[in-house]
Amino acid sequence: MPVWLAGLGAMAGIGAALGGYALFYEPFRVRAERLVMRLLRDRAGLPSEGLRILHLSDTHFRGADRREHAKIAQVRRVTADANIDLLIHTGDFLHNDNGLENVLTLMDSLPKPRLGCFAVSGNHDHVVYGMKWALHYTWRRFKDQEAGNGARSAPELACSRRARFCYFLRFAHYALNKLDGEPRGVNDIVRLRHELERRGMQFLNNQAVRLEGTGAYLVGIEDLLKGQPDLNGGLQSVPQDAPTILLSHNPDILEMAATSRADLVLAGHTHGGQIVLPLLGPVCTQTEQISRSEASGYWRRDDTHVYIHRGLGESFPMRFGAPPHVTFLTLLPARHMPN
């Protein structure tokens, strides 16, 4: 056999193996991640033992029972007997309305928190997206944005090879951050909220709630893409010196100045890129304001802790280098700072 043919066969075999791993293995490797952090500002109001939080996001259930029941079983396994104060979900519960029953099954499987269950909605909870022509739809949106910014379209740049190259380079950068399907319908978000509220979950729509027995506040903001977000309105009833946890589906909220009031921001939406490649990193982050290195996990911005969840589900049923997970966070009071 010629060497080149053997090499081609080996590459095809490796590609098939990686594709099988991304489709049939990694999406079901639900792991529990654990993180302990202290307030970065000396604020009174947290219990001395802190707040124990179970954070979920982006379940994206669509009624694919075999896949979703397997995930539910894994979540039940990694959360069994957990002792938590708060259960938080940062949106995209479902991909379409067919996933509602499995969403409810998942929520019924989780440990019961001492202080309550809280959530914000995500863009997919509002809208059904068609992924088949996602690249074509993204190209149309990019051209509309460029035209709005006064840029000439690619055909008008035919006389300039450099200009064409720069135009398509900008599109590649845009697609790496904003690739999404075309809106094809709406989900019944009223029913989703109603069914979850019947199970004790409270949606925070641009509003704050004080956690019982503490001086800490939770603030939830509506989705930046499909809701009517009002961060200043949500923070209005929160004392300036109160420990504050901010929930937002989309991490782009971090670019709003008022987020600096929060001690901890919890978000999702990015799926951690869903496909993470060597050197390139996350293939698509779905955000405009945060860097690729910030697309998932824990980091800090000044005196604010930030945690971006990779999610349990997927926009399309593959993951590579970004396994699904649930996260246990413990938020402790600041160490005493002497005057």
Contacts in CASP RR format, 6 or more apart in sequence:
PFRMAT RR
TARGET T0000
AUTHOR 0000-0000-0000
METHOD contacts of the structure
MODEL  1
MPVWLAGLGAMAGIGAALGGYALFYEPFRVRAERLVMRLLRDRAGLPSEG
LRILHLSDTHFRGADRREHAKIAQVRRVTADANIDLLIHTGDFLHNDNGL
ENVLTLMDSLPKPRLGCFAVSGNHDHVVYGMKWALHYTWRRFKDQEAGNG
ARSAPELACSRRARFCYFLRFAHYALNKLDGEPRGVNDIVRLRHELERRG
MQFLNNQAVRLEGTGAYLVGIEDLLKGQPDLNGGLQSVPQDAPTILLSHN
PDILEMAATSRADLVLAGHTHGGQIVLPLLGPVCTQTEQISRSEASGYWR
RDDTHVYIHRGLGESFPMRFGAPPHVTFLTLLPARHMPN
18 320 0 8 1.000
19 318 0 8 1.000
19 320 0 8 1.000
21 320 0 8 1.000
22 275 0 8 1.000
22 318 0 8 1.000
22 319 0 8 1.000
22 320 0 8 1.000
23 317 0 8 1.000
23 318 0 8 1.000
26 318 0 8 1.000
26 319 0 8 1.000
26 320 0 8 1.000
26 321 0 8 1.000
26 322 0 8 1.000
26 323 0 8 1.000
27 67 0 8 1.000
27 71 0 8 1.000
27 313 0 8 1.000
27 314 0 8 1.000
27 317 0 8 1.000
27 318 0 8 1.000
27 319 0 8 1.000
27 323 0 8 1.000
27 324 0 8 1.000
28 67 0 8 1.000
28 70 0 8 1.000
28 71 0 8 1.000
28 74 0 8 1.000
28 324 0 8 1.000
29 74 0 8 1.000
29 323 0 8 1.000
29 324 0 8 1.000
30 71 0 8 1.000
30 74 0 8 1.000
30 75 0 8 1.000
30 77 0 8 1.000
30 78 0 8 1.000
30 312 0 8 1.000
30 323 0 8 1.000
30 324 0 8 1.000
30 325 0 8 1.000
30 326 0 8 1.000
31 78 0 8 1.000
31 323 0 8 1.000
31 324 0 8 1.000
31 325 0 8 1.000
31 326 0 8 1.000
32 78 0 8 1.000
32 79 0 8 1.000
32 325 0 8 1.000
32 326 0 8 1.000
32 327 0 8 1.000
32 328 0 8 1.000
33 325 0 8 1.000
33 326 0 8 1.000
33 327 0 8 1.000
33 328 0 8 1.000
34 327 0 8 1.000
34 328 0 8 1.000
34 329 0 8 1.000
35 298 0 8 1.000
35 307 0 8 1.000
35 327 0 8 1.000
35 328 0 8 1.000
35 329 0 8 1.000
35 330 0 8 1.000
36 329 0 8 1.000
36 330 0 8 1.000
36 332 0 8 1.000
37 264 0 8 1.000
37 298 0 8 1.000
37 305 0 8 1.000
37 329 0 8 1.000
37 330 0 8 1.000
37 331 0 8 1.000
37 332 0 8 1.000
38 331 0 8 1.000
38 332 0 8 1.000
38 333 0 8 1.000
38 334 0 8 1.000
38 335 0 8 1.000
39 46 0 8 1.000
39 243 0 8 1.000
39 263 0 8 1.000
39 331 0 8 1.000
39 332 0 8 1.000
39 333 0 8 1.000
39 334 0 8 1.000
40 263 0 8 1.000
40 300 0 8 1.000
40 303 0 8 1.000
40 304 0 8 1.000
40 305 0 8 1.000
40 334 0 8 1.000
41 263 0 8 1.000
41 303 0 8 1.000
41 334 0 8 1.000
42 334 0 8 1.000
42 336 0 8 1.000
42 337 0 8 1.000
43 241 0 8 1.000
43 242 0 8 1.000
43 243 0 8 1.000
43 263 0 8 1.000
43 333 0 8 1.000
43 334 0 8 1.000
44 215 0 8 1.000
44 241 0 8 1.000
44 333 0 8 1.000
45 214 0 8 1.000
45 215 0 8 1.000
45 216 0 8 1.000
45 242 0 8 1.000
45 243 0 8 1.000
45 333 0 8 1.000
46 214 0 8 1.000
46 215 0 8 1.000
46 216 0 8 1.000
46 243 0 8 1.000
46 331 0 8 1.000
46 332 0 8 1.000
46 333 0 8 1.000
47 214 0 8 1.000
47 333 0 8 1.000
48 333 0 8 1.000
49 332 0 8 1.000
50 85 0 8 1.000
50 330 0 8 1.000
50 331 0 8 1.000
50 332 0 8 1.000
50 333 0 8 1.000
51 85 0 8 1.000
51 86 0 8 1.000
51 115 0 8 1.000
51 211 0 8 1.000
51 214 0 8 1.000
51 216 0 8 1.000
51 245 0 8 1.000
51 330 0 8 1.000
51 331 0 8 1.000
52 83 0 8 1.000
52 84 0 8 1.000
52 85 0 8 1.000
52 86 0 8 1.000
52 328 0 8 1.000
52 329 0 8 1.000
52 330 0 8 1.000
53 84 0 8 1.000
53 85 0 8 1.000
53 86 0 8 1.000
53 87 0 8 1.000
53 88 0 8 1.000
53 245 0 8 1.000
53 266 0 8 1.000
53 328 0 8 1.000
53 329 0 8 1.000
53 330 0 8 1.000
53 331 0 8 1.000
54 79 0 8 1.000
54 82 0 8 1.000
54 84 0 8 1.000
54 86 0 8 1.000
54 87 0 8 1.000
54 88 0 8 1.000
54 110 0 8 1.000
54 111 0 8 1.000
54 113 0 8 1.000
54 326 0 8 1.000
54 327 0 8 1.000
54 328 0 8 1.000
55 88 0 8 1.000
55 89 0 8 1.000
55 90 0 8 1.000
55 266 0 8 1.000
55 307 0 8 1.000
55 309 0 8 1.000
55 326 0 8 1.000
55 327 0 8 1.000
55 328 0 8 1.000
55 329 0 8 1.000
56 87 0 8 1.000
56 88 0 8 1.000
56 89 0 8 1.000
56 90 0 8 1.000
56 110 0 8 1.000
56 309 0 8 1.000
56 311 0 8 1.000
56 312 0 8 1.000
56 326 0 8 1.000
56 327 0 8 1.000
57 89 0 8 1.000
57 90 0 8 1.000
57 91 0 8 1.000
57 92 0 8 1.000
57 249 0 8 1.000
57 267 0 8 1.000
57 268 0 8 1.000
57 269 0 8 1.000
57 309 0 8 1.000
57 310 0 8 1.000
57 311 0 8 1.000
57 312 0 8 1.000
58 90 0 8 1.000
58 91 0 8 1.000
58 92 0 8 1.000
58 268 0 8 1.000
58 269 0 8 1.000
58 271 0 8 1.000
58 309 0 8 1.000
58 310 0 8 1.000
58 311 0 8 1.000
58 312 0 8 1.000
58 313 0 8 1.000
59 89 0 8 1.000
59 92 0 8 1.000
59 93 0 8 1.000
59 94 0 8 1.000
59 103 0 8 1.000
59 106 0 8 1.000
59 311 0 8 1.000
59 312 0 8 1.000
59 313 0 8 1.000
60 92 0 8 1.000
60 94 0 8 1.000
60 95 0 8 1.000
60 124 0 8 1.000
60 311 0 8 1.000
60 312 0 8 1.000
60 313 0 8 1.000
60 314 0 8 1.000
60 315 0 8 1.000
61 68 0 8 1.000
61 93 0 8 1.000
61 94 0 8 1.000
61 95 0 8 1.000
61 99 0 8 1.000
61 100 0 8 1.000
61 102 0 8 1.000
61 103 0 8 1.000
61 106 0 8 1.000
61 313 0 8 1.000
62 68 0 8 1.000
62 94 0 8 1.000
62 95 0 8 1.000
62 96 0 8 1.000
62 98 0 8 1.000
62 99 0 8 1.000
63 98 0 8 1.000
63 99 0 8 1.000
63 101 0 8 1.000
63 102 0 8 1.000
64 317 0 8 1.000
65 102 0 8 1.000
67 317 0 8 1.000
68 99 0 8 1.000
68 102 0 8 1.000
68 106 0 8 1.000
69 102 0 8 1.000
69 105 0 8 1.000
71 106 0 8 1.000
71 312 0 8 1.000
71 313 0 8 1.000
71 324 0 8 1.000
72 102 0 8 1.000
72 105 0 8 1.000
72 106 0 8 1.000
72 109 0 8 1.000
75 106 0 8 1.000
75 109 0 8 1.000
75 110 0 8 1.000
75 312 0 8 1.000
75 326 0 8 1.000
76 109 0 8 1.000
78 326 0 8 1.000
79 109 0 8 1.000
79 110 0 8 1.000
79 111 0 8 1.000
79 326 0 8 1.000
80 111 0 8 1.000
81 111 0 8 1.000
82 111 0 8 1.000
82 328 0 8 1.000
83 111 0 8 1.000
84 111 0 8 1.000
84 113 0 8 1.000
84 114 0 8 1.000
84 328 0 8 1.000
85 113 0 8 1.000
85 114 0 8 1.000
85 115 0 8 1.000
85 116 0 8 1.000
85 211 0 8 1.000
86 113 0 8 1.000
86 115 0 8 1.000
86 116 0 8 1.000
86 117 0 8 1.000
86 118 0 8 1.000
86 211 0 8 1.000
86 218 0 8 1.000
87 110 0 8 1.000
87 111 0 8 1.000
87 112 0 8 1.000
87 113 0 8 1.000
87 116 0 8 1.000
87 117 0 8 1.000
87 118 0 8 1.000
87 201 0 8 1.000
88 117 0 8 1.000
88 118 0 8 1.000
88 119 0 8 1.000
88 218 0 8 1.000
88 247 0 8 1.000
88 266 0 8 1.000
89 117 0 8 1.000
89 118 0 8 1.000
89 119 0 8 1.000
89 120 0 8 1.000
89 201 0 8 1.000
90 119 0 8 1.000
90 120 0 8 1.000
90 122 0 8 1.000
90 247 0 8 1.000
90 248 0 8 1.000
90 249 0 8 1.000
90 266 0 8 1.000
90 267 0 8 1.000
90 268 0 8 1.000
90 269 0 8 1.000
90 309 0 8 1.000
91 119 0 8 1.000
91 120 0 8 1.000
91 121 0 8 1.000
91 122 0 8 1.000
91 125 0 8 1.000
91 223 0 8 1.000
91 249 0 8 1.000
91 268 0 8 1.000
92 122 0 8 1.000
92 123 0 8 1.000
92 124 0 8 1.000
92 125 0 8 1.000
92 249 0 8 1.000
92 268 0 8 1.000
92 269 0 8 1.000
93 103 0 8 1.000
93 119 0 8 1.000
93 121 0 8 1.000
93 122 0 8 1.000
93 125 0 8 1.000
93 192 0 8 1.000
93 196 0 8 1.000
94 100 0 8 1.000
94 103 0 8 1.000
94 124 0 8 1.000
94 125 0 8 1.000
94 187 0 8 1.000
94 192 0 8 1.000
95 124 0 8 1.000
95 128 0 8 1.000
95 315 0 8 1.000
96 128 0 8 1.000
96 187 0 8 1.000
97 187 0 8 1.000
97 188 0 8 1.000
97 191 0 8 1.000
100 188 0 8 1.000
100 191 0 8 1.000
100 192 0 8 1.000
100 195 0 8 1.000
103 192 0 8 1.000
103 196 0 8 1.000
104 195 0 8 1.000
104 196 0 8 1.000
104 199 0 8 1.000
107 117 0 8 1.000
107 196 0 8 1.000
107 199 0 8 1.000
107 201 0 8 1.000
108 199 0 8 1.000
115 211 0 8 1.000
115 212 0 8 1.000
115 214 0 8 1.000
116 200 0 8 1.000
116 202 0 8 1.000
117 199 0 8 1.000
117 200 0 8 1.000
117 201 0 8 1.000
117 202 0 8 1.000
118 201 0 8 1.000
118 202 0 8 1.000
118 203 0 8 1.000
118 204 0 8 1.000
118 209 0 8 1.000
118 218 0 8 1.000
118 220 0 8 1.000
118 247 0 8 1.000
119 196 0 8 1.000
119 201 0 8 1.000
119 202 0 8 1.000
119 203 0 8 1.000
119 204 0 8 1.000
119 247 0 8 1.000
120 203 0 8 1.000
120 204 0 8 1.000
120 205 0 8 1.000
120 220 0 8 1.000
120 221 0 8 1.000
120 222 0 8 1.000
120 223 0 8 1.000
120 247 0 8 1.000
120 248 0 8 1.000
120 249 0 8 1.000
121 189 0 8 1.000
121 192 0 8 1.000
121 193 0 8 1.000
121 203 0 8 1.000
121 205 0 8 1.000
121 222 0 8 1.000
121 223 0 8 1.000
121 227 0 8 1.000
121 249 0 8 1.000
122 223 0 8 1.000
122 225 0 8 1.000
122 226 0 8 1.000
122 249 0 8 1.000
122 250 0 8 1.000
122 269 0 8 1.000
123 223 0 8 1.000
123 225 0 8 1.000
123 226 0 8 1.000
123 249 0 8 1.000
123 250 0 8 1.000
123 269 0 8 1.000
124 187 0 8 1.000
125 187 0 8 1.000
125 189 0 8 1.000
125 192 0 8 1.000
125 223 0 8 1.000
125 226 0 8 1.000
126 186 0 8 1.000
126 187 0 8 1.000
126 189 0 8 1.000
126 223 0 8 1.000
126 226 0 8 1.000
126 227 0 8 1.000
127 183 0 8 1.000
127 185 0 8 1.000
127 186 0 8 1.000
127 187 0 8 1.000
127 226 0 8 1.000
128 183 0 8 1.000
128 184 0 8 1.000
128 185 0 8 1.000
128 186 0 8 1.000
128 187 0 8 1.000
129 180 0 8 1.000
129 181 0 8 1.000
129 182 0 8 1.000
129 183 0 8 1.000
129 184 0 8 1.000
129 315 0 8 1.000
130 181 0 8 1.000
130 182 0 8 1.000
130 183 0 8 1.000
130 184 0 8 1.000
131 181 0 8 1.000
131 315 0 8 1.000
131 316 0 8 1.000
133 181 0 8 1.000
133 182 0 8 1.000
134 179 0 8 1.000
134 180 0 8 1.000
134 181 0 8 1.000
134 182 0 8 1.000
135 175 0 8 1.000
135 179 0 8 1.000
137 180 0 8 1.000
137 181 0 8 1.000
137 182 0 8 1.000
138 174 0 8 1.000
138 175 0 8 1.000
138 178 0 8 1.000
138 179 0 8 1.000
138 180 0 8 1.000
138 181 0 8 1.000
139 171 0 8 1.000
139 175 0 8 1.000
141 178 0 8 1.000
142 170 0 8 1.000
142 171 0 8 1.000
142 174 0 8 1.000
142 175 0 8 1.000
142 178 0 8 1.000
143 153 0 8 1.000
145 174 0 8 1.000
146 153 0 8 1.000
146 167 0 8 1.000
146 170 0 8 1.000
147 153 0 8 1.000
151 167 0 8 1.000
152 163 0 8 1.000
153 167 0 8 1.000
154 164 0 8 1.000
154 167 0 8 1.000
154 168 0 8 1.000
157 163 0 8 1.000
157 164 0 8 1.000
157 167 0 8 1.000
158 164 0 8 1.000
175 284 0 8 1.000
176 283 0 8 1.000
176 284 0 8 1.000
176 285 0 8 1.000
177 284 0 8 1.000
177 285 0 8 1.000
177 286 0 8 1.000
177 287 0 8 1.000
177 288 0 8 1.000
178 284 0 8 1.000
178 286 0 8 1.000
178 288 0 8 1.000
179 284 0 8 1.000
179 286 0 8 1.000
180 286 0 8 1.000
180 315 0 8 1.000
193 203 0 8 1.000
196 203 0 8 1.000
197 203 0 8 1.000
202 209 0 8 1.000
204 218 0 8 1.000
204 219 0 8 1.000
204 220 0 8 1.000
204 221 0 8 1.000
204 247 0 8 1.000
205 220 0 8 1.000
205 222 0 8 1.000
206 220 0 8 1.000
206 221 0 8 1.000
206 222 0 8 1.000
206 228 0 8 1.000
206 229 0 8 1.000
206 230 0 8 1.000
206 231 0 8 1.000
206 233 0 8 1.000
206 234 0 8 1.000
207 219 0 8 1.000
207 220 0 8 1.000
207 234 0 8 1.000
207 237 0 8 1.000
208 217 0 8 1.000
208 218 0 8 1.000
208 219 0 8 1.000
208 220 0 8 1.000
208 234 0 8 1.000
208 235 0 8 1.000
208 236 0 8 1.000
208 237 0 8 1.000
208 238 0 8 1.000
209 217 0 8 1.000
209 218 0 8 1.000
210 216 0 8 1.000
210 217 0 8 1.000
211 217 0 8 1.000
211 218 0 8 1.000
214 243 0 8 1.000
215 242 0 8 1.000
215 243 0 8 1.000
216 242 0 8 1.000
216 243 0 8 1.000
216 244 0 8 1.000
216 245 0 8 1.000
217 238 0 8 1.000
217 239 0 8 1.000
217 242 0 8 1.000
217 243 0 8 1.000
217 244 0 8 1.000
217 245 0 8 1.000
218 244 0 8 1.000
218 245 0 8 1.000
218 247 0 8 1.000
219 234 0 8 1.000
219 235 0 8 1.000
219 238 0 8 1.000
219 244 0 8 1.000
219 245 0 8 1.000
219 246 0 8 1.000
219 247 0 8 1.000
219 262 0 8 1.000
220 234 0 8 1.000
220 246 0 8 1.000
220 247 0 8 1.000
220 248 0 8 1.000
221 229 0 8 1.000
221 230 0 8 1.000
221 231 0 8 1.000
221 234 0 8 1.000
221 246 0 8 1.000
221 247 0 8 1.000
221 248 0 8 1.000
221 253 0 8 1.000
222 228 0 8 1.000
222 229 0 8 1.000
222 230 0 8 1.000
223 229 0 8 1.000
223 249 0 8 1.000
223 250 0 8 1.000
224 248 0 8 1.000
224 249 0 8 1.000
224 250 0 8 1.000
224 252 0 8 1.000
224 253 0 8 1.000
225 250 0 8 1.000
229 248 0 8 1.000
229 253 0 8 1.000
231 253 0 8 1.000
231 256 0 8 1.000
231 258 0 8 1.000
231 259 0 8 1.000
232 258 0 8 1.000
235 244 0 8 1.000
235 258 0 8 1.000
235 261 0 8 1.000
238 244 0 8 1.000
238 261 0 8 1.000
240 261 0 8 1.000
243 263 0 8 1.000
243 331 0 8 1.000
243 333 0 8 1.000
244 261 0 8 1.000
244 262 0 8 1.000
244 263 0 8 1.000
244 264 0 8 1.000
245 262 0 8 1.000
245 263 0 8 1.000
245 264 0 8 1.000
245 265 0 8 1.000
245 266 0 8 1.000
245 331 0 8 1.000
246 253 0 8 1.000
246 259 0 8 1.000
246 262 0 8 1.000
246 264 0 8 1.000
246 265 0 8 1.000
246 266 0 8 1.000
247 266 0 8 1.000
247 267 0 8 1.000
248 265 0 8 1.000
248 266 0 8 1.000
248 267 0 8 1.000
249 267 0 8 1.000
249 268 0 8 1.000
249 269 0 8 1.000
250 267 0 8 1.000
250 268 0 8 1.000
250 269 0 8 1.000
250 287 0 8 1.000
251 265 0 8 1.000
251 267 0 8 1.000
251 268 0 8 1.000
251 269 0 8 1.000
251 270 0 8 1.000
251 287 0 8 1.000
251 289 0 8 1.000
251 290 0 8 1.000
251 294 0 8 1.000
251 306 0 8 1.000
251 308 0 8 1.000
252 287 0 8 1.000
252 288 0 8 1.000
252 289 0 8 1.000
252 290 0 8 1.000
253 259 0 8 1.000
253 265 0 8 1.000
253 267 0 8 1.000
254 265 0 8 1.000
254 267 0 8 1.000
254 289 0 8 1.000
254 290 0 8 1.000
254 301 0 8 1.000
254 306 0 8 1.000
255 289 0 8 1.000
259 265 0 8 1.000
259 304 0 8 1.000
260 301 0 8 1.000
260 302 0 8 1.000
260 303 0 8 1.000
260 304 0 8 1.000
262 304 0 8 1.000
263 303 0 8 1.000
263 304 0 8 1.000
263 305 0 8 1.000
263 331 0 8 1.000
264 304 0 8 1.000
264 305 0 8 1.000
264 306 0 8 1.000
264 307 0 8 1.000
264 329 0 8 1.000
264 331 0 8 1.000
265 304 0 8 1.000
265 305 0 8 1.000
265 306 0 8 1.000
265 307 0 8 1.000
266 307 0 8 1.000
266 309 0 8 1.000
266 329 0 8 1.000
267 306 0 8 1.000
267 307 0 8 1.000
267 308 0 8 1.000
267 309 0 8 1.000
268 308 0 8 1.000
268 309 0 8 1.000
268 310 0 8 1.000
268 311 0 8 1.000
269 286 0 8 1.000
269 287 0 8 1.000
269 308 0 8 1.000
270 282 0 8 1.000
270 285 0 8 1.000
270 286 0 8 1.000
270 287 0 8 1.000
270 295 0 8 1.000
270 296 0 8 1.000
270 308 0 8 1.000
270 310 0 8 1.000
271 286 0 8 1.000
271 296 0 8 1.000
271 310 0 8 1.000
271 311 0 8 1.000
271 313 0 8 1.000
271 314 0 8 1.000
271 315 0 8 1.000
271 319 0 8 1.000
271 322 0 8 1.000
272 282 0 8 1.000
272 285 0 8 1.000
272 295 0 8 1.000
272 296 0 8 1.000
272 297 0 8 1.000
272 308 0 8 1.000
272 310 0 8 1.000
272 311 0 8 1.000
272 322 0 8 1.000
273 281 0 8 1.000
273 282 0 8 1.000
273 283 0 8 1.000
273 284 0 8 1.000
273 285 0 8 1.000
273 286 0 8 1.000
273 295 0 8 1.000
273 296 0 8 1.000
273 310 0 8 1.000
273 322 0 8 1.000
274 282 0 8 1.000
274 283 0 8 1.000
274 284 0 8 1.000
274 314 0 8 1.000
274 315 0 8 1.000
274 316 0 8 1.000
274 318 0 8 1.000
274 319 0 8 1.000
274 320 0 8 1.000
274 322 0 8 1.000
275 282 0 8 1.000
275 283 0 8 1.000
275 284 0 8 1.000
275 318 0 8 1.000
275 319 0 8 1.000
275 320 0 8 1.000
275 321 0 8 1.000
275 322 0 8 1.000
276 282 0 8 1.000
276 283 0 8 1.000
276 320 0 8 1.000
276 321 0 8 1.000
276 322 0 8 1.000
277 283 0 8 1.000
277 320 0 8 1.000
281 292 0 8 1.000
282 292 0 8 1.000
282 295 0 8 1.000
282 296 0 8 1.000
282 322 0 8 1.000
285 292 0 8 1.000
285 295 0 8 1.000
287 295 0 8 1.000
290 308 0 8 1.000
294 306 0 8 1.000
294 308 0 8 1.000
295 308 0 8 1.000
296 308 0 8 1.000
296 309 0 8 1.000
296 310 0 8 1.000
296 322 0 8 1.000
297 307 0 8 1.000
297 308 0 8 1.000
297 309 0 8 1.000
297 310 0 8 1.000
298 305 0 8 1.000
298 306 0 8 1.000
298 307 0 8 1.000
299 306 0 8 1.000
300 306 0 8 1.000
305 331 0 8 1.000
307 327 0 8 1.000
307 329 0 8 1.000
309 325 0 8 1.000
309 327 0 8 1.000
310 322 0 8 1.000
310 323 0 8 1.000
310 324 0 8 1.000
310 325 0 8 1.000
311 324 0 8 1.000
311 325 0 8 1.000
312 324 0 8 1.000
312 325 0 8 1.000
312 326 0 8 1.000
313 324 0 8 1.000
END
